Amino acid sequence: MENINVISNYTTERPDGQICPVEIDTDKDTNEQQARQKSAPFFAFNKQNYKAKVMLAREEPLANSLFEFFVSEMDKTNAICISMSTLEKLFKKSRQSISKHIKILVKRNFVEIFKIGNMNAYAINAFIVFTQGDSNLWKAKFTATIYADFDEQNEMIKREYTRQITTKKGRK
């Protein structure tokens, strides 16, 4: 049992309500532990390129809303996977309208689109907004947050995630 490592994740709540990870450091000599609060998850805008974001908000409000949704849901690699039908449902807009405004985001270099079957992966331009600091802009690792809608899943998946436990009434 000497080779068992216990890994625990700790968090703390800041006065503004943000949940932050806490890292526990152990001094090798004294075995004393010290907790250190890490930064809450964040994203940062490049100040010089933010002007393009301001113009997008003024000129194309729906494209701006889509961009802000992508940013708010993206992962640490500045990407999110989501289908058009889920975007239609979330924004209560037609496929044509969503598609038109995503094309605006592509044309203005806010996002790039990677096709994954019938789903798109949207890579947010890290020169505009990023989560990991601009020193990592050239490191290519592509994973993405997948934003899936229940209605798009096949029947087997739907059954698996909507199982209900039924119990029989006791005998009298």
N, C-alpha and C positions, 0 to 999 in steps of 0.2 A: 504493500500500500504506500510505499515511500514515493513512487513515481506519479502519484495523482496530483494534478494541478487543478486548483479551483480558480475559475475565472468568474468574477462577478462584475456586473455593470452597475455603476452608481450614478445618480443624477441629483441635482439640486434645483430649486426654483429660485430665480432671481426676484427682486422686488417688483419688477415689471411683469411678472408672470411667465417669463420664458423659462423653459426647462433646459438646463445645461448639463452636459456630461461632466463627471468628476473622475479624475485620475488619482489613483492611490500609489504613491511612491514609497518604497521601503528602503531604508538605509541598510546597506549590506553589513556594516560593522555593528550597529546598535539594534538592528531589526525594528527600529522605530518607524511608524507609518505616518505619512503626511498626506492630507487630501489637498488636491489642487483643482479648482474649478476651471474647466476649459470653456472656450467660447461657445455660445449658442450657435446653432446652424445659421448661416448667413449667405447672402449673395451681395455682390458689390457691383456698382456700375462704374465703368470707365468714364471719368468726368468729361473728357474731350468728346467722346462718342455719344454721350448722353443727350447732346443737342439733337441728334437724329431721332432719338426716342421721344423727345418733346415735340418735334415736328410730326412724328407719326401720330401722337396723341391728338394733335390739332387737326391734322388732315384726314386721318383714317381711324376713327374711334373703334370700329370693330376689329381692325387689324391690331390695334394697340391692345385691346382687351384680350385677344387671342395670345399675343406676345406675353402679356402679364400673366395669363393663366399658365403658359408654358414655363415661364420663369418661376412662378410660385410652386409648381409641381416637379420641376426638373431635379435630377439627382446630382451627385458630385461631379459627374462628367458632362454637365450641361446638356442633358438629353432627356427626352420623354417619348414613349411610344403610346399612341392613342389613335383610335379609328375615327374616320369621318363621321360615322353614325353616332358615336359617343359625343363628339364635338357638336353635332347638330342638336342632340338632346340637351347638352349642358348650356348651350348658347341660345337655344330656341330659335335657330335660324336654318334656312334651307342649305342643302349641300352646295348649291351653286354659290350662295353668298359666302359660306365658310371657305370654299375653295378659292374664290376670287380674292378674299382678304389674306389667305395664306400665301397666294402668289405675290401679293404686295410685300409680305414679309421676306419672301425669297428674293424678289427683285431688289429690295433695299438692303439686302445682306444681314437681316436680323436672324434668319434661320436657314439651315440647309435641310433637305429632306432625303432620308434613306428609306427605301421600300423594303418591307418585311412582309411578304405575302400580300394580304389586303390591308395591312396596317402600315402606318407611317411612323418612322422614328424622326423626331424633330430635334436637330442639334442646334442649340442656341449659340449664336456667335459670341465666343468668349472674349472678343475684343470690345464687346458692348457690356456684357454682364457675366460674372463668373462666381464660382463658389470656392475655388481653391487657390486664389491668388494668381496673379498674372505670370508668375515664374513657371507655372505648369502649363501654359498655353500650348506648348509644342509637343507635349507628351500625349500620344494617341492611345487611349484606352477607351474602348467603346462599350459601355453597358448603358442601360437606360431604365428609368422608371416606366413600368407598363401600367397604364391607366385603363383598366378593362371594365366594361359595362356588363352587368349580369345578363341582360337581354341578348347579348351577342354570343353567349356561350352555348355549346351544344347541350343536348338534353341530358346526357350522362353527367356532365359537370353541374348542371342545374339541380339534378336530383341529389347529387352528392352533397351540395352545399345548402340544400333546403330540407334535408331529412328532418322529420319530426319524430320525436320519441312518443310512442303511444303506449299507454298502460291499460291493463284490464281492470275493471272495477273489482274490488274484493268481494268474496262470497258473503252472503248474508246468513 
